[in-house]
Amino acid sequence: MPTFAYKAKARDGAVRQGTLDAAERRVAIELLRSQKMVVLEIGEKKPGFLDTLKNKLNAGATVKSKDLTMFSRQLSTLIGAGVPIVQGLSILETQAQNPAFKKIIGAVRTDIEGGLSITEAMKKHPGAFPELYTSMVKAGELGGILDTILERLTLYLENSEALRAKVKSALMYPAVVLSICALVTVFLLTFVVPTFKTIFSAFGGKLPMPTQVLLGISAFLRTYWYAWVPIPIGIGYGCKRFYKTSAGKKRVDAWILKAPLFGPIMTKVAIAKLTRTLGTLIKSGVPIMQGLETAAATAGNVVVAEAILSSRESVREGGKLTDPLKKSGIFPNMVTSMISVGEETGSLDAMLGKIADFYDMEVDAAVKGLTSMIEPIVIVIMGVIVGSIVIAMFMPIFDLGQLASNMGNSKHH
């Protein structure tokens, strides 16, 4: 957003100079006039070196979920207290800790002052305000219950963040332990095993096959050490490129839902996220067709999104919401039955909320069970790897002891 340098006369007659951010010169003049100031001079300020550097640093900043949650709760409180939206945004702009979000709030405020609706102003910043957020804000604007909608958005964001934290906790422990195991293995193969190789070569003789394999791996790692970083990066880049393709994304997302150990948890997470999103949208007054489209766009899994879009087509053609969900094979009978009851009784939003609450608890229990199950599995994997290395290294030592004993017996004879 451009920055304008101005000189203006205040109500007390004093001439003041300063800068302000605005979408264009006309908007900047209107902002100053709204403050009862007479504009004497105004022009766009060209950014200097320090301004450019600051903008580049701020460009790397991201708007986190907790920033949006706090913003929603505070704005809901201000609007509920009768504070005008523009004034409320000005207050939140000064309080924002995230530089990127502070700039976005200022841009939204300026656009609203320029005549845009709240929804239109927020839609210009999809990185901060996702589609679900703007859809609910639009419903709040039209219904005159923006403070209530923002409160619901806050609860939704808090629940989503809690769900995300549960998944991270399930993945964090095995990831850390396996990473440590990999580092220990590489250290043994790179620095410890070669010292044994010099001992074995001094005695001569043929080494056991496991030891030869281990020494071969050690020699490869030491010889081609420069490939350690490029190969993993190349594999990661290739997987990322594959996932960006429609076929690759669908295949990976389908595998995620069926993966051993983690598959059941990811399925429950998908169901909890979908039902909470759709329930919140419907409860906020968003039409069912738009709600299904938004829920599909925010599902985070192609297979789940396709099931939701199929349900949308079914509803469009006068059918039931649950029939395509049953055919997808993702949703248990309990889920589809409760949704069906919600459709028939006109309490779909309440049923979806109950399903989301139930699966939140299911995810919590599944994460605890998985953590207790993974711990011994990871320990066994570490034991097998390290134990195999130790056994492979000591097998020749046992043979050398036997060889030395044979040599001593032959001397006595």
N, C-alpha and C positions, 0 to 999 in steps of 0.2 A: 504494500500500500504506500502511495507517495507521501512524503513529508513536506508540509508547507511552512515557510517562515513568514511571520506576519508582524505588522505594527498596527496597533489599534488603540482607540481612545476609550477608556473605561467610563463608567457612570460618574465617577468622582472627578473626571477631567484629566486624570493621569494617563500618559501615553505608555503603553506596555508593549514589549516585544517578546516573542516566543515562537515555538513550533508546535504543530499538531499534525496528526495522521488523519487523512481523509481520502475517500475514493477518488475525488476530483476537486477542482478549485471551487466550484459552486457549492459543494457540500461543506467545504472548509469555511466559506463565508457565512453559510447558514448557521454553522455551529457557533461561530463567534457572535453573530447577531442574537442567537438564542441566549447568550450570556450578557446581553445588553451592552455590547461593545460596538463601536463604530470603526469599521475597517478603513485604515489609511493606506496601507501597502500590504500586498500578499503575493507570494510567488512560490513555486515549487523549489524546494531545497535539494540540491544535488548531493548525494551521499559522499562523504569523504572516505579516506582509507579506513579509519577506525569504525565508521558506520558500516562499511561493506564487510569488514572482518566480523563485526558483531552479528550482522545479519546471517552470514555464513555459519557461524557457530550456532545461532538460534535455529537455523534451518534443520540442523541435525537433531534438534530436540523433538520429542514426540509427546502427544497428549495421551496420558495414561488413563486407565479406567478409573483409578481413584480420584484423578483430577476432575473427570466428568461427573463422578458420583457426588463429590463435594459441591461442585457447581450446581447440580440439579437440586440438591437439598437446600442450599442457601438461596437460590433463586425462587424456589417454591415458598420458602419462609417469607422472603421479601414481598412477593406478589400477594401472598395470603394476608400480609400486614397492610396491604393497600399501596405499596410503593410502585410507581409507574415502571414499566419494563425497561425503559431507557435509563432511568436513574438507577434501577437495580443492577443493570449491566455495568454501569459506570462504577458502582461500589465494588462489584465482583472483579472488575478489571484491575482496580488498585490493589485488591487483596490477593490476586493470583500469584502463586510462587513460580509456576512454570512459564518461562519467557515466551515460548511458542503459543501456549494457551492464552496468555495475557494479550498477545497480539491478535489472536482470533476473536476473543471476546470484544476487543476494541473495534475490529472490523465488522462484527455482527451489529454492535451498537450503532456504528456509523451508517450501515446499510438500512437499519430500521428507521433512523432519523431521516434518511434519504427517501423513505416511502415504501420500502420493502416490508413484507410481512415477516414475522419471526421465523416461520418455516423456510421461506425463500432465502432469508439471510443465512440461516444455518446450513441449508443445502449447498451453499457455496464452499463449505469446508467439510467435505465428507470424511477427511482424515480425523476430525475431531467429533463430528456428529454423524454417527452411522445412520443407515436408512431406517432402521427400527426407531431410532430416537426422533428423527424428523417426522416420521409417520404419526407417532403418538403426539408430538407437539402440535402438528396440524389438527388432529382431532381435538386437542385441548383448546386451540384457538377458535375453532368453529363452534365448539360447545360452551365456550366461556368458562372452562374449568381448568385453565392452564396450571394453576397451583396444585390441584389434585393430580393431574397427569404427571407433573414433575415429581411429585411425591411417589407415585407408582413407579416411575422410571428409576428413582433412587433405590427403591426396594429391589427392583429387577436387577439393577447393576450390582448391588451388594450381593444378591443371591448368585449371580453369574460369577462374580469374583470369588466367592466362597467355593463354588463348584470347580472353578479353574485351579484354585489353590489345592483342593483335594487331589485332583489329577496330577498336579506337579509333585505333591508329596509322595504319590504312588510311584512316580518315575524317578524321583531324585535319588532315593537310597540305592537301588540297583545300578543306576548310572554311575554314581560316585564310587561304589565298591568295585564295579567292573573296570572302571578307569584306573583305579589304584592297582588292581590285579594286572592290567595290561602294562602299566609302567614298571611294576616289579618284575614281570616276565621279561620285558625288553632289557631292563638293567642286568638281570641274571645272564641273559643270552649275550649281551654286548660286553660286559666287563668281568663277569665271574667265570663263565664257561671257557673263554680263551686261556685263562691261567691253567686250567686242567689240561688243555690241549698240549701245552708245552711239556707237562709232566708225562702224559701218555706217550708222546713222541720220543721221549728220552728212553723209555723202556722198550719201545718197539712192539711188535706183535700186532695181530689183527684185533681191532676193536669190535665190540658187539654192535649189531645193526642199530638199536635205539640210540646208542652213543654217536654213531656215524651220522645219523639223521640230525641229531641235536647239534653236532659240530658244524654240519652243513648249513643249518639255519643260522647259527651264530656267525659263520663266515659270510653268509649272504648279507646279514644285517650290517656287519662291519664294513664290507666292501661297498655296498650300495646304500650307505647311510644317507646320501643326498636324495634318495627317492622316498624317504620316510614321509616328508611333508607333501610333496607333489602328488603322490599316489592317493593318500586319503582325501586331499582336496579335489583331485580329479574325480574320484568315486562320488564324493559328496555333490560336486557340480553336475555330474551325469545323472545322479538320482533326482536332483532338483529340477533339471531340464525335463526329465521323464515325467515328473509329477506335474509339471506345467502343461503337458499335453492332456487333452480331454480323455483319451483312452488310458493314459498312465494314471491320471488322478482318480478315475473311476475304479481302476484295478486296485490301486493302493488303498483307497477309502473302503472298498469292499473287504480287502484283506484285514484292515484295521479292526473292523467290526467282528471278524471271525478269528482273529489272532489268538493263540493260546495264552492263557493267563490274563492278558490285557484286553482281549476282545469283549468279554462280558461287561467289563467296567466301561469301555468306550461306548458300548451300545446303551448302557444305562445313562451315561453322560449325555448322549445324543437325544435320548427320549426326554430327559429332564430339561435340557435346553430348549428343545422344540416346544414341549407343552407349556413351559413357563413363558416363552416368547409369544406364542399364539394366544395363550390365556390372557396375558397382559394387554396385548393389542385389542382383542375383542372386548375386554372389560373397559378399555379406554374409549370405545366407540368407533374403532377402526373397522370398516366393512370387512366381512369374512373373506372376500376374494382378495382384497388388498393385503389383509392379514396373512393369508396363506402365501402370497407372493413374497412378502417381506420375510416371513419365517423361513421360506426356502432359501432366500438370498443370504440369510444369516445362520443357516444350519451348520456350516463348517464341514459338511460331508456330502459329497456328490450323490451317494446312494440314498441318503435320507432326503436330500433336496428333491431328487426325482420322485420319491414316494409322495412328498408334499405336493409337488406340481401335478402329479396324477390325481391326487385328491381334489385339487383345485379344478381340474377339468371335469371331474365327476360331479362336483357341486354346480359348475357352470351348466352342465347338461341335465341338471335336475336330479342327479343321483345322490348317494350318501357319501359322507366324508370318509367313513371307515372302510369301505370296500377296497379301494386301492391300498390302504395301509395294511390290510390283512394280506393282500397279495404280495406285498414287498418282502414279507418274511422277517422283517426287522422288529416289528412291534408285537409284544406278547398279547395273548387273548384278553388279559385283564385290562390292558390299555385300550384296545379297540372296543371292548365292551363298555367301559366307562365313557369313552367318547361318544359311542352310539346312544347311551342313556342321556348324555348331556345334550345331544342333538334333538332327541325326542321330547325332552322336558324343557328345552329352552334355557338350560343352565350350563351351556358348554364351557363358558369361561370359568365357572366354579369347579367343574369336573377337571378341566385342564390344570387348574391350580392345585387340586388335590393330588393329581398324578405327579405333578412336578415335585410337590413336597415329599411324597412317598419315595420317588426315585432319588431325591437328594439324600434321604436317609439310607437308601439302598447303596448309593455310591459311597457314602461314608463307611458303611459296614464292609463293603467289598474292598475298599482301600485298606482298611485295617487287616482284613483277612489276607489280602495279597501281600502286605508288608511282612506279616508273620510267616507266610509261606515262602516268600522270596529269600528271606534271610538265610535259612539252612541251605537252600539251593545254591545261592551265591557262594556260601562257605565251601560247599562240596566242590563247586567248579574251581575255586581258588586252590583247594587242597589237591584236586586231580592234576591241575597244571603244574603247580610247584612241586608236588610229589613226583610227577613224571620226570621233571628235570633232574631232581635229586637222584632218583633211581637210575636214570640214564647215565649220570655222571659217576655213580658209585659202582656200577656193574664192572667197569674195567679195573677198578681198585680191588674188588674181590678176586678177579682173575690174576691181577699182579701179585696178590698175597699168595694165591695158590701156586703161581709160577716160582716165586721166591722159595716157598716151602719145598717144591720139587727139586730146585737147584741145590738146596742145603742137603737133602737126602742123598742126591747123587754124589756130592763131595764126600760124605761119610762112607759111601760104598767104594 
